[in-house]
Amino acid sequence: MTFLDKDYREIITKAVCGKGRKFTQDSHSISPSHKPSSILGCWVINHLYNAKKKSKDTVEVNGSYDINIWYSYNDNTKTEVVTERVTYCDVIPLSVKDDNCINNDYDVIAKVIQQPNCLECKISNKGHKIVVEIEREFIVQIIGETKISVRVNPKWDKFDDDDDDEGWDFELTDDELSDVEPDFLETKD
């Protein structure tokens, strides 16, 4: 194919030019105000994140979430909830890359596959801290302008209708014509 071949057209369009996926597990050490006796519950809320293209091969996802731990203390006679805000930065490598993007003006789309979730919450060996294991997973896509070539059928006739073979008939039958009311419009004097 030559660059100016009359049977081909070049179309500039937006397309996915890169994809990546990353699963992350983090461990957080949280210091409650009292020495915990037991863990009663742990949950992760208020997840916020944004993504940007970091380099040719990576996307950076920066985010934060709150870890809430309900625990007992004073020999299981009292309870309290400790909340800690955690920030993170995940660098996601692009496993699929298209180097044919026209410019460097990219849109980055990040989707959460697995919201931050507590895998395990336990009292540390020394007994004064709580260790929380968290998992999360993202997929990212880079959207950019690219050029595609499309072959044009040189024998195409713009009036050629392939639908004739499928029974499309636009002529009125006598029954349809008899249903037409000729005086359906009112005339104004």
Secondary structure, 3 states (H helix, E strand, C coil): CCCCCCCEEEEEEEEEEEEEEEEEEEEEEECCCCCEEEEEEEEEEEEEEEEEECCCCEEEEEEEEEEEEEEEECCCCEEEEEEEEEEEEEEEEEEEECCCECCCCCEEEEEEEEEEEEEEEEECCCCCCEEEEEEEEEEEEEEEEEEEEEECCCCCCCCCCHHHHHCCCCCCCHHHHHCCCCCCCCCCC
